[in-house]
Amino acid sequence: MPSRLVRAVLVVSLLSSAAPAPAWAPAPLPKPDEADRLFRQGMDAFEGRSDQVDEAKARKLFARASARGHPVAACSYAWMVYHGAGGPIDVDAGLKAIEKSVPALREKAKAGNVYAQEMYAALLAYGIGVERNDQEAVTWIKKAANNGRAGAMAFLGMMYGQGRGVEQDNKASFEWTRKGVEAGDATAMVWLGYAYANGTGVEKDPKKAAEWYRKGADKGCTHAMVTLGSAYAEGLGVEKDEKQAVKWYKKAADRGYLRAMHALGTIYETGQGAPADRAEALKWYKKAAELGDRDAKEKVKELGGE
């Protein structure tokens, strides 16, 4: 947690009780734990621990915590801007903010902050704001996972499954992903579904895969909603049902998920999955374009929507 100038707060408080504060007096500093409180509320919304996943709420809370000097929140907010999670996408601004946040994030990771360890590992694994380094990423993921971070557990499972930074081990991949689910991470439910869909460390079972996608979707995970929609569209683990596919894409799109908006635009443009409807296609492409989807902007022009 960022340090606070407690003495300054006390001085301001004493001045206020003695006489009206002069025009040059600094505004009262936030409480020492305010930034961390906001950050943890953001993580709760992001992971859907006490309620459904709410990425828009998480993004706002991370922004507020970042404004109060929370280094992990600063990077988390920048990560969401970079990916367009919970709001408009802006790859350039997101990347710039991530790069700015890395030094402080790394120091927090070294100091044992599990959230910082997980976030720094993600940057290393994807080469965002830092040079990609799978081995180092696994080192940090293991630290966070072994200290109870649900997201890190599932992330470690993914790294084992892909053999990135560690020897491929499908059984370890499944077990770590399962631990992430048990620890309460909604996105881990999608990855556990993938494990059953592909037979990674467990007997292949498309039906169980779809069940886990639904569990994640019911928790409000937009990634799970789109994956469940795709399962219905292709008849994987569930009876093929294009109406159900569109239903789940729309649920994700209504929560601001760009990939779902673009998918709906494609469905209505091509007539594959629903009757072709140029106006409906334009509606969804425009929604995605307004949030920064460059390909969607081109589609809007192509369909004469501008």
Steps between C-alpha positions, in 0.01 A plus 500: 500500500638842409640694796311806624617826653314456828673796661370728226146384568538578869639845429210583270256371760650722773497805277136439413397485864683821589391722213368486144754336270693749285453485125837328455425214742516155333187289481477225763677186387294181467503253786805273495289195409258667258691414182543138601133476600394624157743265330368197689144598416610516138648151520180375658299640208753376245496143635136484608578388852209644697267548203514477122801607298471870414791618288364853456479542877846350545649738246352804676623382838849433366504849351405653836761295685761591239425870546579449868841355421436124505764345265322169440173677430681729255621203300168315532313801364752541218465128418123539467540807277751310286257208454177697495368321807217677679514802270655649184815344358808715448803284431748787475388679818475170686848394398649836595337482843613140551860591418483788747363275774751214463779625733267550797314178420825303495601640837165402651542150356845472654356614833260204493176656377317209336287725278813669369666162446208377293476821298873516433495134394224577249705783348800270467295216355347717228787741449288806572701795626797273564700248302326164489658247734300182566746358753494812714124522461460149643725590793270786596179308427613220730567747780149644469331161453675347799377794707136447410434719196217329309576669168866405527407137560300484178770698316762250616276222374495664158880528496538131589251406230687696234846410627596865528782572741457155647500143372159414360295307753132452421420350839656796680315731260166349594570494873609864518201609293268304728659669802433838340132410463481379860663825615222698333631627165220517238736510203662180627165333434545571130851357504377191683241469224778518243681219686195275467443608139856413399566212740784687669594304811154348519279279283354699212139591573334772287185487715693580819685771309172669413383465860805693621451766234146544628614524861743774404235675293252484788764675713506785250826412323471641147773269371291206620187644338666524159656154536162353594345680205761344271423157647133546410589630154710191427311243706796420724387335823149637450237463233567744218279803551573820311244698699675406823833594343373848412342532846833445675691723259249775576534451876877549466458793261256670737774486763737682265698206361646614168555152361131422546390824332719428200378139485139620493583743222646213299201274570248757379717607207552147366175341608692212657334434835208739450311651205711759320413849621713790380355745754566262789851428373572873483364548852744253650795608288434860604489404867834325464644789300395750767706302750808512279472188282689603186379206290142584596557859384601367160190281489282802573654682203473190282128468573442869438427585859690830491 
